[in-house]
Amino acid sequence: MFNAKRYKFLFWLVSTLSYTQVAVAQENCLTIQEDYVSLIESGKYRFVNELADTEQDEQFTGIHFKSLSSYQQYLSQAYQQIIQKNPRASMPCPLVTETYQQLAKKNHWSTTPQISQLLAPFELAQNNNDKAILLIHGLTDSPFSFHDLSQFFYQQGFTVRTLLLPGHGTAPSALLNTNYEEWQQAATFAIEQTLADYSEVYLGGLSTGGALIFDYLMQKEQVDTKIKGLFMWSPASKAKNSLAWLAKYIDAIPFVDWLDIDADIDFAKYESFPYHAAAQVNSIMSLVVDEGASASRQLHEIPLFVVVSEHDQTIDTKHTLQLVQQWQLASAKTQMKKSVLIYYGDNNQLPSKLADVMTVIVPECSPKSLCSDVLDVSHIATTNSPDNPHYGVNGQYRNCGHYVKDTARYQACKNNKQTIKGETTAINLAHKRAMQRLTYNPYYAEMLTEMTAFLQATQSSMSE
């Protein structure tokens, strides 16, 4: 017998469940950005996955770099680690880059990426072993930092490799127990494996990635002549904050873990930041620039391509420029002339002798160009194209962590139609209008032009 009330109840139940399933299915890396207030409080994406007891015996135990036989084996293990430990690994992320499209075709992935696929280290391989570039990201970053630049290098005929530093690609809590020696080991493996696989090699680093490359080279009396040049974007030398050296002491205090706590909605970069991570990067920088390190470090005749901003609020650019000048002075003039510095700032703030030891380019901002909409270039902006679907001009993500302790300004930064863009300088933060930290390079096209000329000047002729 037909029961109308029962039918209506079942119809309501099915409809409700279907709606819930659709809502859950639609949750992705963009929709969670609307929930930043509760995510700051809950820390839902701040911690790596906790495995159930039944999974403990099968859990991934980490990457043992000394036992790896190939770069492909490394890429497979790193991807496995992300899938197992990242709480958002399988979350859809409808942000498609050219690099993702290339990887999706190779790996038979869906047209819509998952977060794990956008975070993972990757290789864009040519059909030869002629030349390769290895790209190493910065602290709290991921290989997504190089999705844009990878296309440039690939189109120049390079095999492109990226490295995922230990403690990255999962959740910020992974950095609570990761030491800089692990980063050194990873960088050493990636550099030496690439040197073994290719005839000519370039090394590129963003921030901490740059410091790790300098550290690797400076520890060697002689380096492989296959290394033809170094690309450094906002390389880490000395922290802008003069109290950064205290991080290791604060880190030793029980239950004092976090220097910054944020929503962690940026799938490609950690927003929460532990004291321990600050202490580790300070240790790496000390190996590169401290007075004690200067006596034993080795400087080599390898041309540099360096991109820095005068207004960088993460790294002290003056120390970076001093390091660059010292590196250049250790080279013969023929090599020195090949090196290039792109400086986003006031030409009068540069060391007076720097232009004597390398080509120095200080871009000027013309009216109605992209740069006319920004106050200055931030530390995190140098590698990203304005067309980047996540960090670019039209990207939905806004970097507002500098306001996380000021709820009203934080929300204004996230939601207001009218914001300003730049670096987190005191002057910018005092502006009446809320400011997004700039996440793309407004001079990106000009930078690529100079990079092309640098490659032409430093590459050997493959026909020789």
Secondary structure by P-SEA (a helix, b strand, c coil): cccaaaaaaaaaaaaaaaaaaaaaaaccccccccaaaaaaaaccccccccccccccccccccccccccccaaaaaaaaaaaaaacccccccccccccaaaaaaaaaaccccccccccccbbbbbccccccbbbbbbbcccccccccaaaaaaaaaaccbbbbbbcccccccccccccccaaaaaaaaaaaaaaaaacccbbbbbbcaaaaaaaaaaaaacccccccccbbbbcccccccccccccaaaaaaacccccccccccccccccccbbbaaaaaaaaaaaaacccccccccccccccccbbbbbccccccaaaaaaaaaaaaaaaccaaaaaabbbbbccccccccccccccbbbbbbbbcccccccccccccccccccccccccccccccccccccccccaaaaaaaaccccccccccccccccccccccccccccaaaaaaaaaaaaaaaccccccc
